Amino acid sequence: MNRTPPATNLKDAYNAVLLDPLQSGDPRWVDCSQVRGGTDVVGLLALRIEGSSHSTAQLISGHRGCGKSTELLRLANRLEREKFLVVYFAADEDIDMGDLVYTDLLLSIIKRLERTLSENGIKIDERLSKGILMWFAEVVYGWKDETVMEAALKTEFELGLNVPAPLPIIAKLLARITGQIRTGHEIRKDIRLKLDPQIYPLIERINEFIRAALPEIQKKGYQDLVLIIDNLDRIVLRVLDEKTGRTTHDALYLEHAEQLKALDAHVVYTVPISMFYSLKATQLAGAFPNYEILPMIKVAEQDGSPCQEGIDNLSDVAEKRINVQSLLEKGVVDYLAEKSGGMLRDFIRLLGYTVELAQAEGGKIPISKKTAENAFRRLINEYGRMVPDEHFKLLANVAKNKQVRNDTKHQAMLYNLSVLEYMNRDRWCDVHPAVRELAEFKNAYRQIE
């Protein structure tokens, strides 16, 4: 991959600090494993797949914005080099993260699998494919006649459904089902009501599809099939039962763990880090014994002193995007690294905010620390809008003790990123630097002191 030189002016710098995950081999990638606890998360996930003679189901967790997507793209690239056919997709492109059930996810998986096979010129037995197609058509829409189904789909696609017309008929049907689940409230409920009693036949149809594809996949020179489902950790955390504390996360990963593990392929699912701090964390680890957590980049030690190695790692992240020496005053990058809490996404956002403010202030370079402080104030205000009042006393205790309790409020604090996890040999937590600057937090901290 060609390297774009670091930006030397504010306009180019603004476009250089994007939040998109990095593709494998991107020269902007920085190895931060030593300040994430020293664990090679990608290597461990890959070794379990490469060394297993049967299907595996693994979890990867970490805060949103910590760099999981970049690491999963590196995993996909490594497995592809080892001759695995990898189906990687971001779940939120297909599924409403505010209202997700396990059947939605399974449908998205078979849709993405069919698309990947088609793109790679891999065809399965036509009679089997038609049998699977007609099962979905009948269960979801009541279509028993293939001609009626084809006519309905042809009409819809010609009227501009957002999928190209040359797609195979099974791709059109799966696109129709997943599209309606994502966008239609009433029809979403209707589809789920029809599929929920059919969960085991649904899994069997997917596995029939996988088993039929595997010999064709191997003829193309691949060892096996791997499914990597990213962004599932963005599922909205919502309490479904006040008495038991049952949440939307429990409903997917615990109540339907067996269904998620039942696919005849290697699967890697993303999972919210808050689940590992719930009362049911042991149950989750029991259901999925193979999991990895990607901690934050450590920019401060547990005692609050700076962690220079982590700050230097984030400085490298900045230097591979912009010409730090010419655009920023000395110390600005270190300041932004510390104030990001080691979250890659917030660090890059802070760089972007700083460049944007400098442009608005007339474009003077090098950018001053005062401008960087104003950029951090913008981040403080963003966090201030989302932290509930009842959390501040709890946050003060987290800041003092560096520990998180296993209850729904602390889960929510991990989920909304007001609390971040770090790793030495042992894990510990701290409050996001932006939250620490809120008046409500400072008042709560003074009270416990």
C-alpha positions in Angstrom: 0.0 0.0 0.0 1.4 3.4 -1.0 2.1 5.8 1.8 0.7 9.3 1.5 3.2 11.8 2.9 2.1 13.5 6.2 0.1 16.6 5.6 2.0 19.9 5.7 -0.9 22.3 5.6 -4.1 22.7 7.6 -6.4 21.7 4.7 -4.6 18.5 4.1 -4.2 17.9 7.8 -8.0 18.1 8.3 -8.5 15.4 5.7 -5.7 13.3 7.1 -7.2 12.8 10.5 -10.1 10.5 9.5 -11.8 8.0 11.8 -12.0 5.1 9.3 -10.5 1.8 10.4 -7.1 1.1 8.7 -6.9 -1.7 6.2 -4.2 -4.3 6.8 -0.8 -3.1 5.6 -1.7 0.5 5.9 1.6 2.3 6.8 -0.3 4.5 9.3 -0.8 1.5 11.6 1.2 1.7 14.9 1.8 -1.4 17.0 0.5 -0.4 20.5 0.4 -3.9 21.9 3.0 -3.3 24.6 0.9 -0.6 26.2 -2.3 -2.7 25.8 -1.0 -5.3 28.2 1.6 -7.0 25.9 -0.9 -9.4 24.2 -1.0 -10.0 20.5 -4.8 -10.2 20.2 -4.8 -10.8 16.4 -2.2 -13.6 16.8 -4.2 -15.4 19.4 -7.5 -15.2 17.5 -5.7 -16.4 14.3 -3.9 -19.3 16.0 -7.1 -20.8 17.3 -8.6 -20.8 13.9 -5.4 -22.0 12.0 -4.8 -24.8 14.5 -8.3 -26.1 14.9 -9.7 -29.2 13.1 -13.3 -28.1 13.9 -15.4 -24.9 13.8 -14.6 -22.3 16.4 -16.6 -19.4 17.9 -14.6 -16.6 19.5 -15.4 -13.2 20.9 -13.3 -10.0 20.8 -14.2 -7.1 23.0 -13.0 -3.6 23.9 -14.4 -0.1 24.1 -15.9 1.4 21.0 -13.1 3.5 19.4 -10.2 1.5 20.8 -9.2 0.1 17.4 -11.0 -3.2 17.2 -12.0 -2.8 13.5 -8.4 -2.1 12.5 -7.3 -5.2 14.4 -10.1 -7.3 12.8 -9.1 -6.2 9.4 -5.5 -7.3 10.2 -6.9 -10.6 11.3 -8.8 -11.0 8.1 -5.7 -10.3 6.1 -3.6 -12.8 8.0 -6.2 -15.5 7.5 -6.5 -14.7 3.8 -2.7 -15.1 3.5 -3.1 -18.5 5.1 -5.7 -19.4 2.5 -8.9 -19.0 4.4 -12.0 -17.5 2.7 -12.9 -14.6 5.0 -16.4 -13.0 5.2 -15.9 -9.8 7.1 -18.7 -7.3 7.6 -19.9 -4.6 9.9 -23.2 -5.7 11.4 -24.6 -2.2 11.7 -24.6 -1.9 7.9 -27.4 -4.6 7.8 -29.0 -4.4 11.2 -30.7 -1.8 13.4 -28.4 -1.7 16.5 -31.2 -0.2 18.5 -33.5 -3.2 17.9 -31.6 -6.4 17.2 -32.5 -10.0 17.8 -30.5 -13.1 17.0 -32.5 -14.1 13.9 -31.6 -10.7 12.4 -28.0 -11.5 12.8 -28.3 -15.0 11.3 -30.0 -13.6 8.3 -27.3 -11.0 7.8 -24.7 -13.8 8.0 -26.2 -15.9 5.2 -26.8 -12.8 3.1 -23.1 -11.7 3.4 -21.9 -15.3 2.9 -23.9 -15.6 -0.3 -22.5 -12.3 -1.5 -18.9 -13.3 -0.8 -19.3 -16.6 -2.6 -20.8 -14.9 -5.6 -18.0 -12.3 -5.7 -15.4 -15.2 -5.7 -17.2 -17.1 -8.4 -18.1 -19.9 -6.0 -21.4 -21.7 -6.8 -23.2 -24.4 -4.8 -25.4 -27.2 -6.1 -28.3 -25.6 -7.9 -31.0 -27.9 -6.5 -29.8 -27.4 -2.9 -29.6 -23.6 -3.4 -33.2 -23.6 -4.8 -34.4 -25.7 -1.8 -32.9 -23.2 0.7 -34.3 -20.3 -1.4 -37.8 -21.7 -1.3 -37.6 -22.4 2.4 -37.0 -18.8 3.1 -39.6 -17.7 0.6 -42.3 -19.9 2.2 -41.5 -19.3 5.8 -41.2 -15.5 5.5 -43.6 -14.6 2.8 -45.8 -17.7 2.2 -44.6 -18.0 -1.4 -44.7 -21.6 -2.4 -44.6 -21.0 -6.1 -41.2 -20.0 -7.6 -42.8 -18.1 -10.4 -44.8 -15.9 -8.1 -41.6 -15.2 -6.0 -39.5 -14.3 -9.0 -42.2 -12.0 -10.4 -42.5 -10.1 -7.0 -38.7 -9.7 -6.6 -38.2 -8.7 -10.3 -40.8 -5.9 -9.9 -39.3 -4.6 -6.7 -35.7 -4.6 -8.0 -36.8 -2.9 -11.2 -38.5 -0.2 -9.1 -35.1 0.7 -7.6 -34.4 -1.4 -4.5 -30.8 -0.5 -3.6 -29.3 -3.7 -5.0 -28.2 -4.3 -8.6 -30.6 -6.2 -10.7 -28.2 -8.9 -12.0 -28.0 -10.5 -8.6 -28.9 -14.2 -8.2 -32.5 -14.7 -7.1 -31.4 -16.0 -3.6 -29.4 -12.7 -3.1 -32.4 -10.7 -4.0 -34.6 -12.5 -1.6 -32.1 -12.2 1.3 -31.6 -8.5 0.5 -35.4 -8.0 0.6 -35.7 -9.8 4.0 -32.8 -8.0 5.7 -33.8 -4.6 4.2 -37.3 -4.9 5.6 -36.0 -5.9 9.0 -33.7 -2.9 9.1 -36.2 -0.3 7.9 -39.8 -1.5 8.5 -41.2 -1.6 12.0 -44.4 -3.6 11.5 -43.0 -6.0 8.8 -39.9 -6.5 11.0 -42.1 -7.8 13.8 -44.0 -10.0 11.4 -40.8 -11.6 10.0 -39.4 -12.2 13.4 -42.7 -13.9 14.6 -42.4 -16.3 11.6 -38.7 -17.1 12.0 -38.5 -17.4 15.8 -40.3 -20.7 16.0 -38.1 -21.9 13.1 -34.8 -21.2 14.6 -33.4 -24.7 14.4 -34.5 -25.2 10.7 -33.1 -21.7 10.0 -29.7 -22.6 11.4 -29.8 -25.9 9.5 -30.6 -24.0 6.2 -27.5 -21.8 6.9 -25.4 -24.8 7.7 -26.6 -26.7 4.6 -25.5 -23.6 2.6 -22.1 -23.6 4.3 -21.6 -27.4 3.9 -22.5 -27.2 0.2 -20.1 -24.3 -0.3 -17.0 -25.8 1.5 -16.0 -28.3 -1.2 -16.3 -25.5 -3.8 -14.3 -23.2 -1.5 -11.6 -25.8 -1.2 -11.5 -26.3 -5.0 -10.5 -22.6 -5.2 -7.5 -23.3 -3.0 -8.9 -22.2 0.4 -8.5 -24.2 3.6 -11.8 -23.2 5.3 -14.3 -20.5 5.9 -14.2 -17.7 8.5 -16.9 -15.3 9.4 -15.9 -12.0 11.2 -18.8 -9.9 12.4 -17.7 -6.4 13.4 -19.6 -3.6 15.3 -21.9 -5.9 17.2 -20.6 -4.1 20.3 -22.7 -1.2 19.2 -25.9 -2.9 20.2 -27.8 -0.4 22.3 -27.6 -1.4 26.0 -31.2 -1.4 27.3 -32.7 -3.1 30.3 -35.5 -5.5 29.2 -36.5 -6.6 32.7 -36.1 -4.4 35.8 -36.6 -7.3 38.2 -33.9 -9.5 36.8 -31.7 -6.9 35.2 -31.9 -8.7 31.9 -30.5 -6.6 29.0 -30.4 -6.5 25.3 -26.8 -7.8 25.5 -27.9 -10.7 27.6 -30.6 -11.6 25.1 -28.2 -12.0 22.3 -24.9 -13.3 23.8 -26.2 -15.4 26.7 -29.7 -16.6 25.8 -28.7 -17.4 22.3 -25.1 -18.4 22.7 -25.8 -21.9 21.5 -27.3 -20.6 18.3 -24.4 -18.2 17.7 -22.0 -21.2 18.1 -24.0 -23.6 16.0 -22.7 -22.4 12.6 -20.4 -24.9 10.7 -17.7 -22.3 10.2 -15.1 -20.4 12.2 -16.8 -17.3 13.6 -15.5 -14.2 15.4 -18.1 -11.9 17.0 -17.5 -8.5 18.6 -19.1 -8.1 22.0 -19.5 -5.0 24.3 -16.8 -4.8 27.0 -19.5 -4.0 29.6 -20.6 -7.6 29.4 -17.3 -8.7 31.0 -18.2 -6.4 34.0 -21.7 -7.8 34.5 -23.0 -10.3 37.0 -23.2 -12.7 34.1 -19.6 -12.4 33.0 -18.7 -15.9 34.2 -21.7 -17.2 32.2 -20.5 -15.4 29.1 -16.9 -16.8 29.5 -18.4 -20.2 30.0 -20.4 -20.0 26.8 -17.5 -18.6 24.8 -14.2 -19.7 26.5 -12.1 -18.3 23.7 -12.3 -14.5 23.9 -9.9 -11.6 23.8 -10.2 -8.0 25.2 -8.4 -5.1 23.5 -7.7 -2.6 26.3 -7.1 1.1 25.9 -3.6 2.4 25.0 -2.1 3.3 28.4 -1.2 7.0 28.5 -1.1 7.1 32.3 -0.1 4.6 35.0 -2.5 3.4 37.6 -1.1 5.9 40.1 -1.8 8.8 37.6 1.8 9.3 36.4 2.3 9.6 32.7 3.0 6.5 30.6 5.5 7.8 28.1 5.5 4.8 25.9 1.7 5.1 25.3 2.0 8.8 24.7 4.8 8.1 22.2 2.7 5.5 20.4 -0.1 8.1 19.9 2.5 10.6 18.8 3.5 8.1 16.1 -0.2 7.8 15.1 -0.2 11.6 14.6 3.1 11.8 12.8 2.0 9.3 10.2 -0.9 11.5 9.3 0.4 15.1 9.7 3.7 16.9 9.8 3.6 17.5 13.6 6.8 19.5 13.8 5.6 22.2 11.3 1.9 22.3 12.2 1.8 22.0 16.0 3.7 23.7 18.8 5.9 21.4 20.9 3.9 19.5 23.5 0.5 19.8 21.8 0.5 16.2 20.6 1.5 14.9 24.0 -1.3 17.0 25.6 -3.9 15.6 23.2 -2.7 12.0 23.8 -3.1 12.4 27.6 -6.5 14.0 27.2 -7.8 11.2 24.9 -7.4 8.7 27.7 -5.6 6.4 25.2 -8.7 6.0 23.1 -7.6 6.0 19.4 -10.9 7.4 18.2 -10.9 10.3 20.7 -7.2 11.1 20.0 -7.9 11.4 16.3 -11.1 13.4 16.9 -9.1 15.8 19.1 -6.5 16.2 16.3 -9.3 17.0 13.9 -11.0 19.4 16.3 -7.6 21.2 16.9 -7.0 21.6 13.2 -10.5 22.7 12.6 -10.3 25.4 15.3 -7.0 26.6 13.9 -8.5 27.1 10.5 -11.4 29.0 12.0 -9.0 31.2 13.9 -7.3 32.3 10.7 -5.0 29.4 9.9 -2.0 30.4 12.0 0.7 27.7 12.4 2.2 26.2 14.4 -1.1 25.5 16.3 -0.9 26.7 19.9 -1.6 24.7 23.0 -4.4 27.1 23.7 -6.2 26.0 20.6 -5.7 22.3 21.6 -7.2 23.1 25.0 -10.3 24.6 23.3 -10.5 21.4 21.2 -10.4 19.4 24.4 -13.2 21.6 25.9 -15.3 20.6 22.9 -14.8 16.9 23.8 -15.6 17.7 27.5 -18.9 19.2 26.5 -19.8 16.1 24.4 -19.2 13.8 27.3 -21.0 16.2 29.6 -24.2 15.8 27.6 -24.3 12.0 27.9 -23.3 11.3 31.6 -26.4 10.8 33.8 -26.4 12.7 37.1 -26.6 9.6 39.2 -23.3 8.3 37.7 -21.0 11.0 39.1 -20.7 9.7 42.6 -20.0 6.2 41.2 -17.5 7.7 38.7 -15.7 9.4 41.6 -15.3 6.1 43.3 -13.9 4.5 40.1 -11.4 7.3 39.8 -10.3 6.7 43.4 -10.2 2.9 43.5 -9.5 2.1 39.8 -12.1 -0.6 39.9 -15.6 -1.2 38.5 -18.4 -3.0 40.2 -20.5 -5.6 38.5 -23.8 -3.9 38.2 -26.0 -2.3 35.5 -24.9 1.3 36.3 -21.2 0.5 36.0 -21.9 -1.5 32.9 -23.5 1.6 31.4 -20.5 3.7 32.3 -18.2 1.3 30.4 -20.7 1.2 27.5 -20.9 5.0 27.2 -17.1 5.3 27.5 -17.1 7.5 30.7 -15.0 4.6 32.2 -12.1 3.0 30.3 -10.2 -0.3 30.9 -6.4 -0.6 30.9 -4.1 -3.5 31.3 -0.7 -4.0 33.0 -0.5 -7.7 34.0 -3.9 -7.1 35.7 -6.8 -5.0 34.4 -7.8 -1.8 36.0 -10.1 1.1 35.1 -10.2 4.8 35.2 -12.5 7.7 34.3 -12.1 9.3 30.9 -10.1 12.6 31.2 -12.9 14.5 29.6 -15.4 13.3 32.2 -12.9 14.3 35.0 -13.1 17.9 33.8 -16.9 18.1 34.4 -18.0 20.2 37.4 -20.3 17.5 38.5 -17.5 15.0 38.6 -15.2 17.3 40.5 -17.9 18.0 43.1 -18.5 14.3 43.6 -14.8 13.6 43.9 -14.3 16.3 46.5 -17.1 14.8 48.5 -15.6 11.3 48.7 -12.2 12.9 49.5 
